[in-house]
Amino acid sequence: KLEYLLNSKIIGDRIRNPVWLTLVALIIGERLMGIPGLILAPVVLNYLRVEMLTVEVPRAREKIEALTAND
């Protein structure tokens, strides 16, 4: 399916996602929901990427220092 590769390149460039990630999202979206899945997959992918970039993961050292400071 050459159109998936072309769509993933075009859409991935527009929303600044890697081509392979957009391609995977398009394939999964198509398998789960058909045509609506193809349309929604890049939107959902971009939403998840933005949300995951805003989550701060505490470092292990900060966790250890916080736990030992409470004792």
DSSP file (Angstrom, degrees, kcal/mol; ACC not computed):
  #  RESIDUE AA STRUCTURE BP1 BP2  ACC     N-H-->O    O-->H-N    N-H-->O    O-->H-N    TCO  KAPPA ALPHA  PHI   PSI    X-CA   Y-CA   Z-CA
    1    1 A K    >>        0   0    0      0, 0.0     4,-1.0     0, 0.0     3,-0.8   0.000 360.0 360.0 360.0  87.9    0.0    0.0    0.0
    2    2 A L  H 3>  +     0   0    0      1,-0.2     4,-2.2     2,-0.2     5,-0.2   0.806 360.0  65.5 -63.7 -32.0    2.1    2.8   -1.4
    3    3 A E  H 3> S+     0   0    0      1,-0.2     4,-3.1     2,-0.2    -1,-0.2   0.841  96.0  57.5 -65.1 -30.6   -0.4    5.4   -0.5
    4    4 A Y  H <> S+     0   0    0     -3,-0.8     4,-2.6     2,-0.2    -1,-0.2   0.920 107.8  47.4 -62.0 -42.6    0.1    4.7    3.2
    5    5 A L  H  X S+     0   0    0     -4,-1.0     4,-1.8     2,-0.2    -2,-0.2   0.925 115.0  44.8 -65.1 -44.4    3.8    5.5    2.8
    6    6 A L  H  X S+     0   0    0     -4,-2.2     4,-2.5     2,-0.2     5,-0.2   0.921 114.4  49.0 -65.8 -43.6    3.1    8.7    0.9
    7    7 A N  H  X S+     0   0    0     -4,-3.1     4,-3.1     1,-0.2     5,-0.4   0.908 110.1  51.3 -62.4 -41.0    0.4    9.8    3.3
    8    8 A S  H  X S+     0   0    0     -4,-2.6     4,-2.0    -5,-0.2    -1,-0.2   0.873 111.0  48.6 -66.0 -35.1    2.6    9.1    6.3
    9    9 A K  H  X S+     0   0    0     -4,-1.8     4,-1.8    -5,-0.2    -2,-0.2   0.944 116.8  41.1 -67.0 -48.2    5.4   11.2    4.7
   10   10 A I  H  X S+     0   0    0     -4,-2.5     4,-1.6     2,-0.2    -2,-0.2   0.950 121.9  39.7 -66.2 -50.6    3.1   14.2    3.9
   11   11 A I  H  X S+     0   0    0     -4,-3.1     4,-2.2    -5,-0.2     5,-0.2   0.902 113.6  55.0 -68.6 -40.9    1.1   14.1    7.2
   12   12 A G  H  X>S+     0   0    0     -4,-2.0     5,-2.5    -5,-0.4     4,-0.5   0.877 107.9  49.4 -60.8 -38.7    4.2   13.4    9.3
   13   13 A D  H  <5S+     0   0    0     -4,-1.8     3,-0.4     3,-0.2    -1,-0.2   0.890 110.4  51.2 -66.5 -38.6    6.0   16.4    7.9
   14   14 A R  H  <5S+     0   0    0     -4,-1.6    -2,-0.2     1,-0.2    -1,-0.2   0.884 120.4  32.5 -68.1 -39.0    2.9   18.6    8.6
   15   15 A I  H  <5S-     0   0    0     -4,-2.2    -1,-0.2     2,-0.1    -2,-0.2   0.318 111.0-117.5-102.5   9.0    2.5   17.6   12.2
   16   16 A R  T  <5 +     0   0    0     -4,-0.5    -3,-0.2    -3,-0.4    -4,-0.1   0.892  66.4 136.5  59.1  46.9    6.3   17.0   12.8
   17   17 A N      < -     0   0    0     -5,-2.5    -1,-0.2    -6,-0.2    -2,-0.1  -0.892  62.4 -94.3-115.4 151.5    6.1   13.3   13.5
   18   18 A P     >  -     0   0    0      0, 0.0     4,-2.1     0, 0.0     5,-0.2  -0.310  32.4-121.8 -61.2 149.1    8.5   10.7   12.2
   19   19 A V  H  > S+     0   0    0      1,-0.2     4,-2.6     2,-0.2     5,-0.2   0.907 111.0  52.5 -59.9 -43.9    7.3    9.0    9.0
   20   20 A W  H  > S+     0   0    0      1,-0.2     4,-2.2     2,-0.2    -1,-0.2   0.873 109.5  49.1 -63.8 -36.3    7.5    5.5   10.6
   21   21 A L  H  > S+     0   0    0      2,-0.2     4,-2.2     1,-0.2    -1,-0.2   0.904 112.4  47.2 -70.3 -40.8    5.4    6.6   13.6
   22   22 A T  H  X S+     0   0    0     -4,-2.1     4,-2.5     2,-0.2    -2,-0.2   0.890 111.2  52.5 -65.6 -39.1    2.7    8.2   11.3
   23   23 A L  H  X S+     0   0    0     -4,-2.6     4,-2.3     2,-0.2    -2,-0.2   0.917 109.6  48.2 -62.9 -43.9    2.7    5.1    9.1
   24   24 A V  H  X S+     0   0    0     -4,-2.2     4,-2.6     1,-0.2     5,-0.2   0.915 111.8  50.2 -62.4 -42.8    2.1    2.8   12.2
   25   25 A A  H  X S+     0   0    0     -4,-2.2     4,-2.8     1,-0.2    -2,-0.2   0.905 110.5  49.7 -63.0 -41.6   -0.7    5.1   13.3
   26   26 A L  H  X S+     0   0    0     -4,-2.5     4,-2.3     2,-0.2    -1,-0.2   0.909 112.6  46.7 -64.2 -41.8   -2.3    5.1    9.9
   27   27 A I  H  X S+     0   0    0     -4,-2.3     4,-2.2     2,-0.2    -2,-0.2   0.928 115.3  45.2 -67.2 -44.4   -2.2    1.3    9.7
   28   28 A I  H  X S+     0   0    0     -4,-2.6     4,-2.4     2,-0.2     5,-0.2   0.924 113.5  50.5 -65.0 -43.4   -3.5    0.8   13.2
   29   29 A G  H  X S+     0   0    0     -4,-2.8     4,-2.6    -5,-0.2     5,-0.4   0.896 111.8  47.7 -60.6 -40.8   -6.2    3.4   12.7
   30   30 A E  H  X S+     0   0    0     -4,-2.3     4,-1.5     7,-0.3    -1,-0.2   0.886 112.5  49.0 -68.2 -38.6   -7.3    1.7    9.4
   31   31 A R  H  < S+     0   0    0     -4,-2.2    -2,-0.2    -5,-0.2    -1,-0.2   0.880 118.3  39.5 -67.7 -37.7   -7.4   -1.7   11.1
   32   32 A L  H  < S+     0   0    0     -4,-2.4    -2,-0.2    -5,-0.2    -1,-0.2   0.902 138.1   5.4 -80.2 -41.3   -9.4   -0.5   14.0
   33   33 A M  H  < S-     0   0    0     -4,-2.6     4,-0.2     1,-0.3     2,-0.2   0.399  85.4-139.5-129.9   1.8  -11.9    1.8   12.4
   34   34 A G  S  X S-     0   0    0     -4,-1.5     4,-1.6    -5,-0.4    -1,-0.3  -0.518  77.4  -4.0  75.0-138.4  -11.5    1.7    8.6
   35   35 A I  H  > S+     0   0    0      1,-0.2     4,-1.7     2,-0.2     3,-0.3   0.907 136.6  51.9 -61.3 -45.7  -11.7    5.1    6.7
   36   36 A P  H  > S+     0   0    0      0, 0.0     4,-2.6     0, 0.0    -1,-0.2   0.867 107.2  55.7 -59.6 -32.3  -12.5    7.1    9.9
   37   37 A G  H  > S+     0   0    0     -8,-0.2     4,-2.2    -4,-0.2    -7,-0.3   0.870 103.8  53.1 -65.6 -36.8   -9.5    5.6   11.5
   38   38 A L  H  < S+     0   0    0     -4,-1.6    -1,-0.2    -9,-0.3    -3,-0.1   0.870 113.4  44.0 -64.1 -36.2   -7.3    6.8    8.7
   39   39 A I  H  X S+     0   0    0     -4,-1.7     4,-0.5     1,-0.2    -2,-0.2   0.896 119.6  40.5 -75.5 -40.7   -8.6   10.3    9.2
   40   40 A L  H  X S+     0   0    0     -4,-2.6     4,-2.8    -5,-0.2     5,-0.3   0.736  95.6  80.2 -82.0 -23.4   -8.4   10.3   13.0
   41   41 A A  H  X S+     0   0    0     -4,-2.2     4,-2.6     1,-0.2     5,-0.2   0.898  94.4  44.6 -56.4 -48.6   -5.1    8.4   13.4
   42   42 A P  H  > S+     0   0    0      0, 0.0     4,-2.4     0, 0.0    -1,-0.2   0.870 114.4  51.0 -65.0 -33.3   -2.8   11.5   12.8
   43   43 A V  H  X S+     0   0    0     -4,-0.5     4,-2.3     2,-0.2    -2,-0.2   0.942 113.4  43.5 -66.8 -47.2   -4.9   13.6   15.0
   44   44 A V  H  X S+     0   0    0     -4,-2.8     4,-2.7     2,-0.2     5,-0.2   0.899 113.3  52.9 -64.5 -40.9   -4.8   11.1   17.9
   45   45 A L  H  X S+     0   0    0     -4,-2.6     4,-2.3    -5,-0.3    -2,-0.2   0.929 110.7  46.2 -60.4 -46.3   -1.1   10.6   17.3
   46   46 A N  H  X S+     0   0    0     -4,-2.4     4,-2.5     2,-0.2     5,-0.2   0.905 112.2  51.3 -65.0 -40.8   -0.4   14.3   17.5
   47   47 A Y  H  X S+     0   0    0     -4,-2.3     4,-2.5     1,-0.2    -2,-0.2   0.936 111.8  46.5 -60.4 -47.2   -2.5   14.7   20.6
   48   48 A L  H  X S+     0   0    0     -4,-2.7     4,-2.5     1,-0.2    -2,-0.2   0.890 111.8  51.5 -63.5 -39.1   -0.7   11.8   22.4
   49   49 A R  H  X S+     0   0    0     -4,-2.3     4,-1.7    -5,-0.2    -1,-0.2   0.926 111.8  46.1 -64.4 -44.7    2.7   13.2   21.4
   50   50 A V  H  X S+     0   0    0     -4,-2.5     4,-1.1     1,-0.2    -2,-0.2   0.919 114.3  48.2 -64.5 -43.5    1.9   16.6   22.7
   51   51 A E  H  X S+     0   0    0     -4,-2.5     4,-0.7     1,-0.2     3,-0.4   0.894 110.9  50.4 -64.8 -39.7    0.5   15.2   26.0
   52   52 A M  H  < S+     0   0    0     -4,-2.5     3,-0.3     1,-0.2    -1,-0.2   0.813 107.2  54.7 -70.1 -28.6    3.4   12.9   26.5
   53   53 A L  H  < S+     0   0    0     -4,-1.7    -1,-0.2     1,-0.2    -2,-0.2   0.748 105.6  53.1 -74.7 -22.5    5.9   15.8   26.0
   54   54 A T  H  < S+     0   0    0     -4,-1.1     2,-0.4    -3,-0.4    -1,-0.2   0.636  87.4  95.7 -87.3 -13.7    4.1   17.9   28.7
   55   55 A V     <  -     0   0    0     -4,-0.7     2,-0.5    -3,-0.3    -4,-0.0  -0.633  67.8-145.5 -79.5 128.7    4.4   15.1   31.4
   56   56 A E        -     0   0    0     -2,-0.4    -2,-0.1     0, 0.0    -3,-0.0  -0.835   6.1-154.0 -96.8 128.1    7.4   15.5   33.6
   57   57 A V        -     0   0    0     -2,-0.5     2,-0.1     1,-0.0    -2,-0.0  -0.888  19.3-127.3-101.3 121.0    9.0   12.3   34.8
   58   58 A P        -     0   0    0      0, 0.0     2,-0.1     0, 0.0    -1,-0.0  -0.372  25.7-114.8 -67.8 145.2   10.8   12.7   38.1
   59   59 A R     >  -     0   0    0      1,-0.1     4,-1.8    -2,-0.1     5,-0.1  -0.435  18.2-120.0 -77.5 154.6   14.4   11.5   38.1
   60   60 A A  H  > S+     0   0    0      1,-0.2     4,-2.4     2,-0.2     5,-0.2   0.884 112.5  53.3 -63.3 -40.0   15.4    8.5   40.3
   61   61 A R  H  > S+     0   0    0      1,-0.2     4,-2.7     2,-0.2    -1,-0.2   0.911 107.8  50.4 -64.5 -41.5   17.9   10.6   42.3
   62   62 A E  H  > S+     0   0    0      1,-0.2     4,-2.2     2,-0.2    -1,-0.2   0.881 110.2  51.2 -63.8 -36.9   15.3   13.2   43.1
   63   63 A K  H  X S+     0   0    0     -4,-1.8     4,-2.3     2,-0.2    -2,-0.2   0.931 111.1  47.2 -63.7 -45.6   12.9   10.5   44.3
   64   64 A I  H  X S+     0   0    0     -4,-2.4     4,-2.5     1,-0.2     5,-0.2   0.914 112.8  49.0 -63.8 -43.3   15.6    9.0   46.5
   65   65 A E  H  X S+     0   0    0     -4,-2.7     4,-1.8     1,-0.2    -1,-0.2   0.891 111.4  49.9 -64.2 -38.8   16.5   12.3   48.0
   66   66 A A  H  X S+     0   0    0     -4,-2.2     4,-1.0    -5,-0.2    -1,-0.2   0.895 112.6  47.0 -66.8 -39.3   12.9   13.1   48.6
   67   67 A L  H  X S+     0   0    0     -4,-2.3     4,-0.6     1,-0.2    -2,-0.2   0.895 114.6  45.4 -69.8 -39.8   12.3    9.8   50.4
   68   68 A T  H  < S+     0   0    0     -4,-2.5     3,-0.4     1,-0.2    -1,-0.2   0.780 107.3  58.9 -75.6 -25.5   15.4   10.1   52.5
   69   69 A A  H  < S+     0   0    0     -4,-1.8    -1,-0.2     1,-0.2    -2,-0.2   0.804 102.0  54.8 -71.6 -28.3   14.7   13.7   53.5
   70   70 A N  H  <        0   0    0     -4,-1.0    -1,-0.2     1,-0.2    -2,-0.2   0.693 360.0 360.0 -77.5 -18.9   11.3   12.6   55.0
   71   71 A D     <        0   0    0     -4,-0.6    -1,-0.2    -3,-0.4    -2,-0.2   0.466 360.0 360.0 -81.7 360.0   12.9   10.0   57.3
